[in-house]
Structures are given as structure tokens and as C-alpha cells.
Amino acid sequence: MGTRIGIVSWMVWASLVAHSLPIRAATDQRIGEDLSKMSLQEPLDITVVTAARPGQENGDSPRSISVITAEDNFVEPITLDETMPNPPGDLDLRWSTEYSKRDAEQTLITPRFQLFYGITSNLGAEVGIGGLYRKEDSSHYGLGDISFSLKRILLRHGPVWPALVLGLEVERPGAETENNATRTKAEIKPFIAVLKNWSHFTVQGNVGWSRNVGSNEGERRNEFTSGVAVAIPVGNGKVHLVAELNRMTESRFSAAPGFKLHFGRSRFFAIAAPLGLNGDTAKWGLVTQFQLGF
């Protein structure tokens, strides 16, 4: 009798499990479809709790799963300013070197350090400082540009529309003369950026305005800046070819081919070779970057 009851109980349990599997699979499929159709206005944090299996007193402990948004997959440009803020709590350290040559004038910015930090899901900050070396008739080395910027996402990336970012940068230009003097005391640079990520490439466009504070007479106080960058993955996606057009001022234009080699999330090595497109821009240059994420 006990054996029959045990067999019947086992058959009932097996039947319930068999009927629950299609329902669970259909539910998981509907959830996946709903997530794929969602326009993520905020990063999602999903907590998954599993039920107790036979032979267990309690289910597994809750697990937090971070959903990767489209903004996390953006490939930032090399010579253009980075516009997308970091995810909240993410800290990146970037070391870079920039060299340019225009006739007899040579400029070397090294080392330049930048810190990127995500304050909230829509707001990020950046701090940059570096050394500046110039050689023309004589050589001198001094403090390079010191900058601080805030970047805020106004519109998150969607299936059709791009991400929209508004930013403000305040910069103290580096030494420009042998006695480490600078002609302009500060620059205020509000900008807006549009970023769109497709499965095969990323496009970024920047438009900004620069206001010189404390500049000498004869210097231009207001300048409009703009730039466009395209990044295309190669092979397994760890390498991206990058092409950039940069309008630094009204009379300085450059094109910069380059590439990025990714070692993981927020970790990469990059090289770009800016080429001057007019007489007021350095004829050629070289930019290298190495970044670590924490």
C-alpha cells in the first residue's frame, strides 16, 4: 500500500513539473520580448529569486542582474571630447600623449591625465590636467590645460532616436610663452552631442561654443566648434576603426583616422593621427591613449 501511494505521489509531482515547464518557458519568452521592446529611460536593476527545489528548505538567495543599456556600448572618439557620462559609481583613469607639428613649431602634451566619474544615472563629471612642451625658436615646458566638465543625458538612446547629451566645460589654457604665461585666463565651453549606436557602428556629432574670458584685445572671444566621429568594429569587436573630423576653431580643421583596442569594459588602448586640413592647423600629429576602469 505504501509503495502504491509513493508511486502515485511521484506521478502527480512529475505531471505538475511537466505542465509547468511550457508555462515558464512562455513566460520567459514574453519577458524577453518585452525587455527588447522597452526604451530604457533609466538603467534597470532586476532581482531574481528562485523557488526551492525538491530537497531544499529555502530557495536560492536573491541575485541582482544589471541590464546593459545601449549607452554602455558606445565607442567614444579619440581626438574629439568624450561626451557620454559614465554609469553611476564608475571611475575611469586615462593617460594620453598628444604630439603635433606645424612648420617649425612642435607641441607635445604629456603626460595628460583625465578622470571620468558617473555621479548619477544621467550625470557625469570629468577632470583633466597635463604638462605642455613647446618648441619653436626656443623650448619651454609648463603646465598644460586644466579642465573640469559636467555632462548630462537629456534623452536616452532608443530604437530609432539617438542619445542626446548636454555638457559644460571650464578650461584654463596651458602656458603659451617661455615664461609660462597664457593669453587667455579661461574658456567656457557649453556643448551638445548626439550619439547613435547601431549593431555595426557608432556615430557621434558634437556642436559647441567657446567663450574666452580675460583674453587680450585682438583675440577672438567667441568660437564655434563641431565634430563628427564614426567607429566600426573589426573581427570579434575588440578592435574598432575610428574616423573623426574636428573643427577646433573657425580656422582650424583636422581629420583623424585611428583605432581602439579594448581589453574589457572601460579598458582600452587607442592611437589616432590627426591631419591638418588647412594652413592654420598642425600638418600632422599623433595621439595615444590608455585607459583603466575601476
Legacy VTK file of the C-alpha trace (Angstrom):
# vtk DataFile Version 3.0
C-alpha trace
ASCII
DATASET POLYDATA
POINTS 294 float
0.000 0.000 0.000
2.762 2.424 0.926
4.515 1.604 -2.337
1.382 2.413 -4.367
0.920 5.745 -2.585
4.570 6.599 -3.250
4.228 5.758 -6.957
1.020 7.798 -7.292
2.629 10.783 -5.486
5.671 10.615 -7.757
3.438 10.502 -10.872
1.419 13.540 -9.686
4.623 15.523 -8.962
6.108 14.608 -12.360
2.885 15.689 -14.100
2.913 19.063 -12.353
6.547 19.664 -13.314
5.873 18.698 -16.953
2.956 21.123 -17.145
4.896 23.966 -15.505
7.830 23.864 -17.926
5.948 25.146 -21.040
4.283 27.864 -18.946
7.654 29.009 -17.548
9.264 28.952 -20.995
6.404 31.004 -22.475
6.621 33.473 -19.598
10.412 33.863 -20.033
9.906 34.415 -23.776
7.288 37.125 -23.164
9.549 38.848 -20.628
12.453 38.796 -23.091
10.265 40.250 -25.836
9.006 42.992 -23.522
12.563 43.921 -22.472
13.733 44.066 -26.083
10.902 46.479 -26.951
11.445 48.742 -23.976
13.047 52.165 -24.302
15.204 52.298 -21.197
14.774 55.691 -19.603
16.743 54.544 -16.544
19.215 51.677 -16.102
17.371 48.608 -14.832
18.346 46.531 -11.833
16.444 43.251 -11.745
16.322 40.996 -8.679
15.765 37.317 -9.388
14.545 34.953 -6.638
14.357 31.230 -7.416
11.919 28.884 -5.696
13.026 25.990 -3.518
13.887 22.828 -5.377
12.901 19.406 -4.051
15.148 18.575 -1.128
15.820 22.257 -0.285
14.272 24.159 2.600
14.621 27.590 1.017
15.176 28.986 -2.437
18.422 30.489 -3.661
19.408 33.884 -2.331
18.308 36.869 -4.498
20.637 37.772 -7.345
20.919 41.262 -8.790
21.303 41.427 -12.558
22.438 44.668 -14.234
20.862 45.246 -17.636
23.343 46.661 -20.147
21.883 49.698 -21.876
22.832 50.937 -25.337
24.841 53.805 -23.801
27.230 51.273 -22.225
28.205 50.061 -25.709
29.101 53.451 -27.178
32.627 53.673 -28.576
33.882 57.140 -27.678
36.091 59.119 -30.107
39.819 59.687 -29.630
40.594 63.291 -30.608
37.093 64.667 -30.029
35.880 65.294 -26.500
34.189 62.378 -24.767
30.569 63.315 -24.186
28.720 60.287 -22.732
28.851 60.291 -18.890
29.996 57.189 -17.014
27.445 54.886 -15.349
26.865 55.827 -11.685
29.810 54.928 -9.476
32.138 54.063 -12.390
35.597 55.674 -12.272
37.956 55.691 -15.270
41.554 56.946 -15.421
43.003 57.865 -18.819
46.619 58.648 -19.647
47.322 60.262 -23.010
50.040 61.894 -25.070
49.496 64.347 -27.932
52.135 65.497 -30.424
51.651 67.928 -33.306
53.925 69.708 -35.804
53.214 72.866 -37.780
56.185 74.213 -39.762
58.924 74.896 -37.177
56.563 74.738 -34.208
56.283 71.469 -32.304
53.874 70.837 -29.432
53.894 67.894 -27.049
51.275 67.411 -24.336
52.486 64.761 -21.913
51.559 63.343 -19.569
47.873 64.241 -19.634
45.594 62.609 -17.089
41.810 62.546 -17.144
39.379 61.208 -14.552
35.810 60.294 -15.530
33.190 59.573 -12.863
29.482 58.748 -13.002
27.574 60.730 -10.365
24.048 59.541 -11.187
22.462 57.525 -13.976
22.255 60.689 -16.109
25.075 62.889 -14.807
28.857 62.532 -15.026
31.961 64.625 -14.337
35.434 64.859 -15.887
38.691 66.414 -14.650
41.811 66.800 -16.809
45.355 68.074 -16.241
48.636 67.703 -18.099
52.061 69.033 -18.993
52.779 71.104 -22.105
56.041 71.270 -24.095
56.525 73.703 -26.988
59.475 74.210 -29.286
59.852 76.919 -31.911
62.650 79.463 -31.602
63.230 78.204 -28.061
61.923 75.352 -25.945
59.829 75.593 -22.815
57.786 73.251 -20.639
54.920 74.300 -18.425
51.555 73.345 -17.052
49.062 72.256 -19.694
45.329 72.734 -19.857
43.338 72.212 -16.651
39.703 71.391 -17.305
36.524 70.412 -15.498
33.282 69.415 -17.152
29.798 68.149 -16.345
27.751 66.055 -18.776
24.063 65.203 -18.504
21.966 62.828 -20.610
18.847 64.662 -21.770
17.459 61.827 -23.888
18.405 58.179 -23.646
19.189 56.071 -26.681
16.143 54.408 -28.246
15.400 52.002 -31.103
15.020 54.906 -33.564
16.144 58.102 -31.852
19.736 58.857 -30.694
21.015 59.773 -27.257
21.219 63.489 -26.527
23.819 64.877 -24.092
24.270 68.431 -22.802
27.613 69.447 -21.292
29.596 72.350 -19.908
33.397 72.519 -19.755
35.516 75.132 -17.985
39.175 75.159 -19.003
42.281 77.084 -18.069
44.542 77.004 -21.146
48.136 75.896 -20.715
51.275 78.003 -20.874
51.843 79.563 -24.300
55.073 81.514 -23.807
58.502 80.836 -22.414
57.693 82.448 -19.061
54.652 80.145 -18.705
52.195 82.977 -19.312
48.891 82.375 -21.033
46.996 84.853 -23.191
43.552 83.622 -22.149
42.648 83.186 -18.492
39.776 80.742 -19.013
37.448 79.231 -21.579
33.803 78.338 -21.023
32.535 75.701 -23.454
28.888 74.620 -23.448
28.176 71.850 -25.954
25.546 69.407 -27.101
26.185 65.944 -28.524
24.098 63.428 -30.456
25.106 59.741 -30.307
23.602 56.813 -32.182
24.626 53.179 -31.813
23.817 50.616 -34.478
24.819 46.969 -34.434
27.769 47.597 -36.746
28.942 51.123 -35.911
28.629 54.139 -33.606
28.200 57.759 -34.736
28.741 60.853 -32.604
28.227 64.501 -33.521
29.218 67.477 -31.341
28.350 71.157 -31.590
29.793 73.632 -29.094
30.504 77.266 -28.366
33.662 78.566 -26.714
33.820 81.831 -24.805
37.249 83.217 -23.895
37.339 85.029 -20.563
40.101 87.563 -19.933
41.606 87.346 -23.441
43.761 90.155 -24.803
42.455 92.606 -27.354
42.722 91.303 -30.881
41.980 87.722 -29.851
38.710 86.121 -30.820
36.465 85.829 -27.783
33.828 83.534 -29.268
34.341 80.397 -31.333
32.003 77.706 -32.573
33.288 74.141 -32.537
31.957 70.936 -34.049
32.992 67.387 -34.821
31.838 64.034 -36.161
33.213 60.575 -35.295
32.415 57.086 -36.610
33.594 53.828 -35.002
33.341 50.485 -36.845
34.084 47.114 -35.157
36.538 44.687 -36.738
36.667 40.940 -36.147
35.351 39.920 -32.735
34.530 43.518 -31.762
37.565 44.140 -29.553
39.095 46.404 -32.212
37.312 49.448 -33.630
38.429 51.543 -36.574
37.735 55.222 -35.884
37.412 58.158 -38.303
36.970 61.711 -36.994
36.501 65.236 -38.364
37.226 68.047 -35.907
36.601 71.782 -36.215
38.524 73.194 -33.259
38.073 76.875 -34.202
36.882 78.834 -37.211
40.298 78.443 -38.857
41.460 75.026 -37.598
40.190 71.791 -39.154
41.583 68.281 -38.923
40.783 64.702 -39.917
41.963 61.839 -37.695
41.982 58.149 -38.602
42.757 55.757 -35.753
41.825 52.598 -33.900
40.863 51.383 -30.421
41.843 48.053 -28.866
39.553 47.035 -25.968
40.742 44.838 -23.092
37.392 44.810 -21.288
34.741 47.235 -20.166
36.237 50.768 -19.917
39.766 49.476 -20.639
41.401 50.263 -23.956
44.442 51.451 -25.880
43.955 53.916 -28.746
46.026 55.643 -31.435
44.958 58.418 -33.823
46.861 60.511 -36.386
45.299 63.988 -36.835
45.978 65.558 -40.245
45.563 69.317 -40.756
43.083 70.331 -43.470
44.149 73.989 -43.733
47.182 76.181 -43.198
46.348 77.259 -39.636
46.226 73.668 -38.367
49.181 71.463 -37.491
50.117 69.444 -40.588
50.188 66.177 -38.721
50.169 64.766 -35.229
49.912 61.636 -33.110
47.593 60.890 -30.160
47.904 57.860 -27.885
45.549 56.908 -25.051
45.499 54.217 -22.379
42.519 53.867 -20.030
41.765 51.777 -16.962
38.336 51.386 -15.378
37.756 50.910 -11.656
LINES 1 295
294 0 1 2 3 4 5 6 7 8 9 10 11 12 13 14 15 16 17 18 19 20 21 22 23 24 25 26 27 28 29 30 31 32 33 34 35 36 37 38 39 40 41 42 43 44 45 46 47 48 49 50 51 52 53 54 55 56 57 58 59 60 61 62 63 64 65 66 67 68 69 70 71 72 73 74 75 76 77 78 79 80 81 82 83 84 85 86 87 88 89 90 91 92 93 94 95 96 97 98 99 100 101 102 103 104 105 106 107 108 109 110 111 112 113 114 115 116 117 118 119 120 121 122 123 124 125 126 127 128 129 130 131 132 133 134 135 136 137 138 139 140 141 142 143 144 145 146 147 148 149 150 151 152 153 154 155 156 157 158 159 160 161 162 163 164 165 166 167 168 169 170 171 172 173 174 175 176 177 178 179 180 181 182 183 184 185 186 187 188 189 190 191 192 193 194 195 196 197 198 199 200 201 202 203 204 205 206 207 208 209 210 211 212 213 214 215 216 217 218 219 220 221 222 223 224 225 226 227 228 229 230 231 232 233 234 235 236 237 238 239 240 241 242 243 244 245 246 247 248 249 250 251 252 253 254 255 256 257 258 259 260 261 262 263 264 265 266 267 268 269 270 271 272 273 274 275 276 277 278 279 280 281 282 283 284 285 286 287 288 289 290 291 292 293
